[in-house]
Amino acid sequence: MSQLDNRQEATRETEEQFRSLVQGVTDYAIFMLSPAGVVTSWNVGAERIKGYRQSEILGEHFSRFYTDEDKAAGAPALILATAAREGRAEREGWRVRKDGSRFWAHVVVDAIRDEAGSLVGFAKVTRDITERKEAAAALEKANAALFQAQKMEAIGRLTGGVAHDFNNLLAVISNGLEVLAIQSRTAIDKKMIEGMRRAIDRGASLTQQLLSFARQQPLQAQVYELNGLIREFAPMLSRAGNRSTHVELALQPGEAFALVDAARFEAALLNLVVNAVDAMPTGGIVTIATETVQSDVDMAPALPVGRYVRISVG
């Protein structure tokens, strides 16, 4: 056997070993494409990940793995054009299996050229990283929830401190007002003092709301008329808005009684309003609505059958 024949035989053996290696990979979809994007080879990993047997996919265009949205946007042609121009293209995105289900894929496409530099096809490697993406999304959601909890805790501490300081100031003013009331002589003096007392009472009420929100006083579930509770807390809710975002009430006519912990209810309501305001950077209206609803087993299996007050913030 000549030296040339030996080299050719060695080349064939190497190609066969490489082909066997690629065919045995199950965690990656590895396949070849023609310059036009037609599938020309298919390994076991591609069958496992994408669901097509080799006999079903050879000769088909690889764009069938893309979502309708990506196909409409020209993504299949774009990734081949990028790989042909730059030698390699790498992407992440949704891909479609044979059964129509989607998975999040990491894709690498390499251009294959002959000795003369002519494009003869593409090598495409796809990996299913759906679990990694879901884990990252779950971590991001958990971090967002932690940040929100820390933010509300910080607001609560600040609110509690301000409320205590404000309460002390009100006590000083109230004591001074009692001294003035003893010394007052005219009807005008008494009327002014009475107006000041009402202002102090209103300030004390707001202070109690602040302390309740900060969870710095005992909490106890009682029956409350929620429409009235919301109206009393409305000034605090309005302050959660800004110049371009306003809070409005759409409370049902009549009374709406429910067993709630007033402090926790107000804190949860304020939290929802703050989130709604944050979700509207360009401004808008946050509407707080109440509605009496009838719950049954089919509608809400976690709740006993009965009448409830639904609070919505939107």
KEKE-3310 file (N, C-alpha, C; in steps of 0.2 Angstrom, whole numbers, plus 5000, padded with zeros to 4 digits):
npx = (5004:5003:5010:5002:4989:4990:4988:4976:4968:4970:4964:4951:4948:4949:4939:4928:4929:4927:4914:4907:4909:4902:4889:4887:4885:4873:4868:4869:4863:4869:4872:4873:4872:4867:4874:4862:4854:4848:4846:4858:4864:4862:4862:4861:4858:4852:4840:4835:4833:4826:4816:4814:4816:4831:4827:4816:4820:4831:4836:4826:4822:4831:4824:4812:4814:4812:4803:4787:4787:4800:4804:4796:4803:4814:4825:4831:4838:4846:4855:4863:4868:4876:4885:4891:4898:4906:4911:4907:4892:4883:4869:4854:4838:4820:4816:4808:4801:4797:4784:4778:4781:4790:4807:4821:4835:4853:4863:4875:4883:4894:4903:4908:4921:4929:4946:4948:4942:4929:4911:4904:4895:4887:4890:4880:4877:4866:4860:4850:4844:4834:4831:4841:4838:4825:4829:4837:4827:4819:4827:4829:4816:4815:4825:4820:4808:4814:4821:4810:4804:4814:4814:4801:4802:4812:4805:4795:4802:4807:4795:4790:4799:4797:4784:4783:4791:4783:4772:4776:4778:4765:4760:4766:4761:4748:4747:4751:4740:4730:4733:4732:4718:4713:4716:4709:4698:4688:4675:4680:4693:4691:4685:4695:4704:4697:4697:4710:4712:4704:4713:4724:4719:4716:4729:4734:4727:4732:4745:4743:4739:4751:4760:4753:4755:4769:4770:4772:4764:4752:4743:4727:4714:4699:4681:4679:4672:4676:4676:4675:4687:4696:4694:4698:4712:4715:4722:4736:4738:4737:4748:4757:4758:4763:4768:4763:4755:4741:4730:4714:4698:4686:4674:4662:4644:4636:4639:4653:4658:4670:4681:4697:4714:4717:4729:4738:4731:4731:4744:4747:4738:4744:4757:4753:4748:4760:4768:4760:4761:4775:4775:4770:4779:4777:4766:4748:4733:4729:4718:4708:4697:4682:4672:4658:4658:4652:4659:4662:4665:4670:4675:4684:4693:4701:4695:4682:4664:4655:4652:4662:4673:4680:4695:4702:4717:4722)
npy = (4994:5011:5026:5037:5030:5025:5037:5041:5031:5032:5045:5042:5033:5042:5051:5042:5039:5051:5054:5044:5048:5060:5055:5048:5057:5063:5074:5086:5093:5090:5094:5095:5107:5112:5125:5132:5129:5117:5102:5090:5080:5071:5069:5058:5065:5077:5071:5067:5080:5088:5079:5074:5060:5054:5050:5058:5071:5074:5082:5092:5110:5119:5129:5125:5123:5135:5147:5154:5168:5171:5166:5174:5186:5184:5177:5164:5165:5176:5171:5162:5170:5178:5169:5164:5176:5180:5168:5162:5161:5164:5161:5164:5157:5154:5138:5126:5110:5094:5090:5102:5109:5121:5125:5133:5137:5136:5141:5137:5141:5136:5141:5131:5128:5124:5119:5129:5139:5141:5141:5127:5122:5122:5119:5115:5117:5113:5117:5112:5123:5125:5123:5130:5143:5144:5143:5154:5164:5161:5164:5178:5182:5179:5187:5200:5199:5199:5211:5220:5216:5221:5234:5238:5235:5244:5256:5254:5255:5268:5275:5272:5278:5292:5294:5292:5303:5313:5311:5315:5328:5332:5330:5340:5351:5349:5350:5363:5369:5366:5374:5387:5386:5388:5401:5408:5420:5426:5423:5421:5417:5404:5397:5397:5389:5377:5373:5370:5360:5350:5348:5343:5331:5325:5324:5315:5304:5301:5298:5286:5278:5278:5271:5259:5254:5253:5242:5243:5242:5233:5220:5215:5205:5211:5215:5226:5240:5240:5250:5262:5261:5261:5274:5282:5279:5284:5297:5293:5284:5292:5299:5290:5291:5301:5316:5313:5302:5296:5292:5284:5281:5268:5263:5251:5255:5258:5248:5238:5225:5216:5203:5208:5212:5227:5235:5227:5225:5238:5240:5230:5235:5248:5243:5237:5248:5256:5247:5247:5260:5261:5253:5261:5271:5281:5287:5289:5282:5275:5264:5260:5248:5241:5226:5216:5198:5182:5167:5150:5132:5128:5140:5146:5135:5136:5144:5145:5142:5157:5174:5187:5202:5209:5216:5227:5233:5243)
npz = (5000:4996:5001:5000:5000:5013:5020:5016:5021:5034:5036:5033:5044:5054:5052:5053:5066:5072:5067:5074:5087:5087:5084:5096:5106:5118:5125:5118:5103:5088:5072:5054:5042:5025:5014:5011:5022:5024:5033:5034:5042:5057:5075:5089:5100:5095:5091:5103:5110:5101:5096:5083:5072:5063:5050:5048:5047:5039:5025:5027:5030:5042:5049:5054:5067:5073:5082:5077:5078:5077:5065:5057:5059:5052:5058:5056:5044:5047:5056:5049:5040:5048:5053:5041:5037:5048:5053:5064:5074:5088:5099:5110:5113:5111:5105:5095:5098:5090:5094:5096:5108:5118:5121:5129:5121:5119:5106:5094:5079:5066:5052:5038:5028:5012:5007:4997:5002:5000:5005:5012:5020:5036:5053:5067:5084:5097:5113:5126:5138:5147:5160:5167:5163:5169:5182:5184:5182:5193:5203:5201:5203:5217:5222:5219:5227:5239:5239:5239:5251:5260:5257:5261:5275:5278:5276:5285:5297:5296:5296:5308:5317:5313:5316:5330:5334:5329:5337:5349:5347:5345:5358:5365:5359:5362:5376:5378:5372:5381:5391:5386:5383:5396:5399:5390:5384:5375:5363:5351:5353:5359:5349:5340:5347:5348:5335:5333:5342:5335:5324:5330:5335:5323:5318:5328:5324:5312:5316:5323:5312:5305:5315:5315:5302:5303:5311:5325:5336:5346:5336:5330:5325:5319:5317:5304:5295:5279:5269:5275:5283:5272:5267:5278:5278:5266:5264:5267:5257:5246:5247:5242:5229:5215:5205:5193:5195:5202:5216:5216:5223:5222:5229:5234:5234:5250:5265:5269:5278:5286:5293:5298:5301:5305:5305:5297:5286:5281:5279:5269:5259:5256:5252:5240:5232:5231:5224:5212:5208:5205:5194:5184:5177:5168:5173:5178:5184:5199:5205:5218:5223:5230:5232:5236:5236:5233:5238:5233:5233:5221:5216:5225:5233:5244:5253:5265:5261:5258:5261:5255:5255:5241:5238:5226:5217:5205)
capx = (5000:5007:5010:4995:4984:4990:4986:4968:4965:4970:4959:4944:4947:4948:4932:4924:4929:4924:4907:4904:4909:4897:4883:4885:4883:4866:4867:4869:4860:4875:4870:4876:4867:4870:4874:4855:4851:4845:4849:4862:4866:4858:4865:4856:4857:4847:4834:4832:4831:4821:4811:4814:4821:4835:4824:4811:4822:4836:4833:4822:4826:4832:4820:4806:4815:4811:4796:4784:4789:4807:4804:4793:4808:4820:4830:4835:4843:4851:4861:4867:4872:4881:4890:4895:4902:4910:4914:4903:4887:4880:4862:4850:4831:4816:4816:4802:4802:4792:4778:4776:4783:4796:4813:4826:4841:4859:4865:4882:4883:4900:4904:4912:4924:4934:4953:4948:4938:4922:4907:4901:4889:4887:4890:4876:4876:4861:4860:4843:4846:4828:4831:4845:4834:4820:4832:4839:4821:4816:4832:4828:4810:4817:4829:4815:4804:4818:4822:4803:4803:4819:4811:4795:4805:4815:4800:4792:4807:4807:4788:4789:4802:4794:4777:4785:4793:4777:4767:4779:4777:4758:4759:4768:4756:4741:4748:4751:4734:4726:4735:4729:4711:4711:4717:4705:4692:4683:4672:4685:4699:4688:4683:4702:4707:4693:4699:4717:4711:4702:4719:4728:4715:4717:4736:4735:4724:4737:4751:4741:4740:4758:4762:4750:4759:4776:4769:4775:4759:4748:4739:4722:4709:4692:4677:4679:4669:4682:4675:4677:4694:4700:4693:4702:4719:4716:4728:4742:4738:4738:4755:4762:4758:4768:4765:4760:4751:4736:4726:4707:4694:4680:4671:4655:4639:4634:4644:4657:4661:4675:4686:4703:4719:4718:4736:4741:4727:4733:4751:4746:4736:4750:4762:4750:4748:4767:4770:4756:4764:4782:4774:4768:4784:4774:4760:4742:4728:4729:4711:4706:4690:4679:4666:4656:4657:4650:4664:4660:4671:4673:4678:4690:4693:4705:4691:4675:4659:4652:4652:4669:4674:4686:4699:4707:4721:4724)
capy = (5000:5017:5031:5041:5026:5025:5044:5041:5026:5036:5050:5039:5031:5048:5053:5038:5040:5058:5053:5039:5052:5065:5052:5046:5063:5064:5080:5091:5092:5091:5092:5099:5111:5114:5132:5135:5128:5111:5097:5085:5075:5072:5064:5055:5071:5081:5067:5067:5086:5091:5075:5071:5055:5056:5049:5063:5078:5075:5086:5098:5116:5120:5135:5122:5123:5141:5149:5158:5175:5172:5165:5181:5191:5182:5175:5158:5167:5180:5167:5159:5175:5180:5163:5164:5182:5180:5162:5159:5164:5161:5164:5160:5159:5149:5134:5122:5103:5091:5090:5109:5112:5125:5125:5138:5134:5140:5139:5139:5139:5137:5140:5126:5130:5119:5121:5134:5145:5141:5139:5120:5121:5124:5114:5118:5114:5116:5114:5114:5126:5128:5122:5135:5149:5144:5144:5161:5168:5160:5168:5185:5184:5179:5193:5205:5199:5201:5218:5223:5215:5225:5241:5239:5235:5251:5261:5254:5258:5276:5278:5272:5284:5298:5294:5293:5310:5318:5310:5319:5335:5334:5330:5346:5356:5348:5352:5370:5371:5366:5381:5393:5386:5390:5408:5411:5424:5428:5417:5419:5413:5397:5394:5395:5383:5371:5371:5368:5353:5345:5347:5339:5324:5322:5322:5309:5298:5299:5295:5279:5274:5277:5266:5253:5252:5251:5236:5244:5242:5226:5219:5211:5205:5213:5216:5233:5242:5241:5256:5267:5260:5263:5281:5285:5278:5287:5302:5290:5280:5297:5301:5285:5293:5307:5321:5310:5296:5298:5287:5286:5276:5266:5259:5249:5258:5254:5245:5231:5223:5210:5202:5209:5215:5234:5237:5223:5227:5245:5239:5227:5240:5253:5240:5236:5255:5257:5243:5250:5267:5259:5249:5266:5276:5287:5290:5286:5282:5269:5264:5255:5246:5236:5222:5210:5193:5175:5162:5143:5128:5128:5147:5147:5130:5137:5148:5142:5145:5163:5181:5191:5208:5209:5223:5226:5238:5242)
capz = (5000:4995:5007:4999:5002:5020:5022:5014:5025:5041:5036:5033:5050:5059:5050:5055:5073:5074:5066:5079:5093:5087:5085:5103:5111:5119:5129:5113:5097:5084:5065:5049:5037:5019:5014:5011:5029:5024:5037:5031:5047:5063:5080:5094:5105:5091:5091:5110:5112:5096:5095:5076:5070:5057:5043:5047:5047:5034:5019:5029:5032:5049:5051:5057:5074:5076:5083:5071:5078:5075:5057:5053:5059:5048:5063:5053:5038:5050:5060:5044:5036:5052:5053:5035:5037:5054:5054:5070:5077:5095:5101:5114:5112:5111:5099:5095:5097:5085:5097:5097:5114:5117:5125:5129:5118:5117:5099:5091:5072:5063:5045:5036:5021:5010:5006:4993:5006:4998:5010:5010:5025:5043:5059:5072:5090:5101:5120:5130:5145:5150:5168:5169:5162:5174:5189:5184:5183:5200:5208:5200:5207:5224:5224:5219:5233:5245:5239:5241:5258:5263:5256:5266:5282:5280:5276:5292:5303:5296:5297:5315:5320:5312:5320:5337:5335:5328:5342:5355:5346:5346:5365:5368:5357:5366:5383:5378:5370:5387:5395:5382:5384:5403:5399:5384:5387:5370:5359:5345:5356:5360:5342:5337:5351:5346:5328:5334:5345:5330:5320:5334:5335:5316:5318:5332:5320:5306:5319:5324:5306:5304:5319:5313:5296:5305:5315:5331:5341:5345:5331:5332:5319:5322:5311:5302:5289:5275:5265:5280:5284:5267:5267:5283:5276:5259:5264:5267:5251:5241:5247:5239:5222:5213:5201:5187:5197:5207:5219:5217:5226:5218:5234:5232:5239:5256:5270:5268:5284:5286:5299:5296:5306:5302:5303:5292:5280:5278:5276:5262:5254:5254:5248:5233:5229:5230:5218:5206:5206:5202:5188:5179:5177:5164:5176:5177:5190:5203:5207:5224:5222:5234:5230:5240:5232:5236:5237:5234:5233:5214:5214:5229:5237:5250:5258:5267:5257:5261:5257:5256:5252:5237:5237:5220:5216:5198)
cpx = (5004:5006:5004:4989:4984:4987:4978:4965:4965:4965:4952:4943:4946:4941:4927:4923:4926:4916:4904:4904:4903:4890:4881:4884:4876:4864:4867:4867:4866:4873:4873:4870:4871:4870:4867:4851:4847:4849:4852:4864:4863:4861:4859:4854:4851:4840:4831:4830:4826:4815:4810:4819:4825:4831:4818:4814:4827:4833:4828:4826:4826:4827:4814:4808:4814:4804:4793:4786:4796:4808:4801:4799:4814:4826:4835:4840:4848:4857:4865:4871:4878:4887:4895:4900:4907:4914:4910:4898:4884:4874:4859:4843:4827:4816:4810:4803:4796:4785:4775:4778:4789:4801:4818:4833:4847:4862:4871:4882:4890:4900:4909:4914:4929:4941:4953:4945:4931:4917:4904:4896:4890:4887:4886:4876:4871:4861:4853:4845:4840:4828:4836:4842:4829:4823:4834:4833:4818:4821:4831:4822:4811:4820:4824:4811:4808:4819:4816:4802:4808:4816:4806:4797:4808:4810:4796:4796:4807:4801:4787:4792:4799:4787:4778:4787:4787:4772:4770:4778:4770:4756:4761:4763:4750:4741:4748:4744:4729:4727:4732:4721:4709:4711:4713:4699:4686:4681:4677:4691:4697:4687:4690:4705:4703:4695:4706:4716:4709:4708:4723:4725:4717:4725:4738:4732:4729:4743:4749:4741:4747:4761:4759:4754:4766:4776:4772:4769:4755:4743:4733:4716:4702:4688:4677:4674:4674:4682:4677:4684:4698:4700:4698:4710:4720:4722:4735:4743:4740:4745:4760:4762:4763:4764:4761:4755:4747:4732:4718:4703:4687:4676:4664:4650:4637:4640:4647:4661:4665:4679:4693:4708:4720:4725:4739:4737:4729:4740:4751:4743:4741:4755:4759:4750:4755:4770:4766:4759:4771:4781:4772:4773:4781:4768:4754:4738:4728:4722:4710:4699:4688:4673:4664:4655:4655:4655:4660:4666:4674:4677:4684:4690:4697:4701:4684:4670:4656:4653:4659:4669:4681:4689:4703:4710:4723:4723)
cpy = (5006:5022:5035:5037:5026:5031:5044:5037:5029:5041:5047:5036:5036:5050:5049:5038:5046:5057:5049:5043:5056:5061:5049:5051:5064:5071:5086:5089:5094:5089:5097:5101:5112:5122:5135:5133:5122:5106:5091:5079:5076:5067:5062:5061:5076:5077:5067:5074:5089:5086:5072:5065:5057:5055:5054:5070:5079:5077:5091:5104:5117:5125:5132:5122:5129:5143:5153:5165:5176:5171:5171:5186:5190:5179:5169:5161:5172:5176:5164:5164:5178:5175:5163:5170:5182:5174:5158:5163:5161:5165:5160:5162:5153:5145:5129:5114:5100:5091:5097:5112:5116:5124:5131:5135:5139:5137:5141:5137:5141:5136:5135:5127:5125:5122:5128:5140:5145:5138:5132:5119:5124:5118:5118:5114:5117:5113:5116:5116:5129:5128:5128:5142:5150:5146:5151:5165:5167:5164:5175:5187:5184:5185:5200:5206:5201:5208:5222:5222:5220:5232:5243:5239:5242:5256:5261:5257:5266:5279:5277:5277:5291:5299:5295:5300:5315:5317:5315:5326:5337:5334:5337:5352:5356:5351:5360:5373:5371:5372:5387:5393:5389:5398:5412:5415:5425:5422:5415:5415:5405:5394:5392:5389:5377:5368:5368:5361:5348:5343:5342:5332:5321:5320:5316:5303:5296:5296:5288:5275:5273:5271:5259:5250:5250:5245:5237:5245:5236:5226:5214:5211:5206:5214:5224:5234:5244:5248:5262:5267:5263:5271:5285:5284:5281:5292:5299:5287:5286:5299:5296:5287:5298:5312:5318:5304:5297:5292:5289:5280:5275:5261:5258:5253:5254:5252:5239:5229:5216:5209:5203:5212:5222:5236:5233:5224:5233:5244:5236:5231:5245:5249:5239:5243:5257:5253:5245:5256:5265:5256:5254:5271:5282:5290:5287:5286:5275:5269:5258:5254:5241:5232:5217:5204:5186:5170:5155:5139:5128:5135:5148:5141:5131:5141:5144:5146:5151:5169:5184:5197:5208:5216:5222:5233:5238:5249)
cpz = (5000:5001:5006:5001:5009:5023:5021:5019:5032:5041:5036:5040:5055:5058:5053:5063:5076:5073:5072:5086:5093:5088:5092:5108:5112:5122:5124:5107:5092:5077:5060:5044:5030:5019:5014:5017:5029:5029:5033:5035:5053:5069:5085:5099:5101:5092:5098:5112:5107:5095:5088:5075:5064:5051:5042:5046:5041:5028:5020:5031:5039:5053:5055:5065:5077:5077:5077:5071:5075:5067:5054:5054:5055:5052:5059:5048:5041:5053:5055:5041:5041:5053:5047:5034:5042:5056:5060:5072:5083:5097:5106:5113:5112:5105:5100:5093:5092:5088:5098:5103:5113:5122:5124:5127:5118:5111:5097:5083:5069:5056:5043:5029:5019:5009:5002:4996:5004:5004:5008:5015:5031:5048:5065:5078:5095:5108:5123:5137:5148:5157:5170:5169:5168:5181:5190:5185:5190:5205:5207:5204:5214:5226:5224:5225:5239:5245:5241:5248:5262:5263:5261:5273:5283:5280:5283:5297:5303:5298:5305:5319:5319:5316:5327:5338:5334:5334:5348:5354:5347:5354:5368:5366:5361:5373:5383:5376:5376:5391:5392:5383:5391:5403:5394:5387:5381:5367:5353:5347:5357:5354:5339:5340:5349:5339:5329:5337:5340:5325:5324:5334:5328:5315:5322:5328:5315:5310:5321:5318:5304:5308:5317:5307:5298:5309:5322:5337:5340:5340:5333:5327:5323:5315:5310:5296:5284:5271:5269:5282:5279:5266:5272:5281:5269:5259:5263:5260:5245:5241:5244:5231:5221:5209:5196:5189:5203:5209:5219:5220:5222:5223:5232:5237:5245:5260:5268:5274:5283:5292:5296:5302:5302:5300:5297:5285:5277:5275:5269:5257:5251:5250:5240:5229:5227:5224:5211:5203:5203:5195:5182:5179:5173:5167:5175:5184:5193:5206:5213:5224:5228:5231:5234:5235:5236:5234:5238:5233:5226:5213:5218:5234:5244:5255:5259:5262:5261:5257:5260:5253:5248:5236:5231:5219:5209:5194)
residu = (MET:SER:GLN:LEU:ASP:ASN:ARG:GLN:GLU:ALA:THR:ARG:GLU:THR:GLU:GLU:GLN:PHE:ARG:SER:LEU:VAL:GLN:GLY:VAL:THR:ASP:TYR:ALA:ILE:PHE:MET:LEU:SER:PRO:ALA:GLY:VAL:VAL:THR:SER:TRP:ASN:VAL:GLY:ALA:GLU:ARG:ILE:LYS:GLY:TYR:ARG:GLN:SER:GLU:ILE:LEU:GLY:GLU:HIS:PHE:SER:ARG:PHE:TYR:THR:ASP:GLU:ASP:LYS:ALA:ALA:GLY:ALA:PRO:ALA:LEU:ILE:LEU:ALA:THR:ALA:ALA:ARG:GLU:GLY:ARG:ALA:GLU:ARG:GLU:GLY:TRP:ARG:VAL:ARG:LYS:ASP:GLY:SER:ARG:PHE:TRP:ALA:HIS:VAL:VAL:VAL:ASP:ALA:ILE:ARG:ASP:GLU:ALA:GLY:SER:LEU:VAL:GLY:PHE:ALA:LYS:VAL:THR:ARG:ASP:ILE:THR:GLU:ARG:LYS:GLU:ALA:ALA:ALA:ALA:LEU:GLU:LYS:ALA:ASN:ALA:ALA:LEU:PHE:GLN:ALA:GLN:LYS:MET:GLU:ALA:ILE:GLY:ARG:LEU:THR:GLY:GLY:VAL:ALA:HIS:ASP:PHE:ASN:ASN:LEU:LEU:ALA:VAL:ILE:SER:ASN:GLY:LEU:GLU:VAL:LEU:ALA:ILE:GLN:SER:ARG:THR:ALA:ILE:ASP:LYS:LYS:MET:ILE:GLU:GLY:MET:ARG:ARG:ALA:ILE:ASP:ARG:GLY:ALA:SER:LEU:THR:GLN:GLN:LEU:LEU:SER:PHE:ALA:ARG:GLN:GLN:PRO:LEU:GLN:ALA:GLN:VAL:TYR:GLU:LEU:ASN:GLY:LEU:ILE:ARG:GLU:PHE:ALA:PRO:MET:LEU:SER:ARG:ALA:GLY:ASN:ARG:SER:THR:HIS:VAL:GLU:LEU:ALA:LEU:GLN:PRO:GLY:GLU:ALA:PHE:ALA:LEU:VAL:ASP:ALA:ALA:ARG:PHE:GLU:ALA:ALA:LEU:LEU:ASN:LEU:VAL:VAL:ASN:ALA:VAL:ASP:ALA:MET:PRO:THR:GLY:GLY:ILE:VAL:THR:ILE:ALA:THR:GLU:THR:VAL:GLN:SER:ASP:VAL:ASP:MET:ALA:PRO:ALA:LEU:PRO:VAL:GLY:ARG:TYR:VAL:ARG:ILE:SER:VAL:GLY)
# end
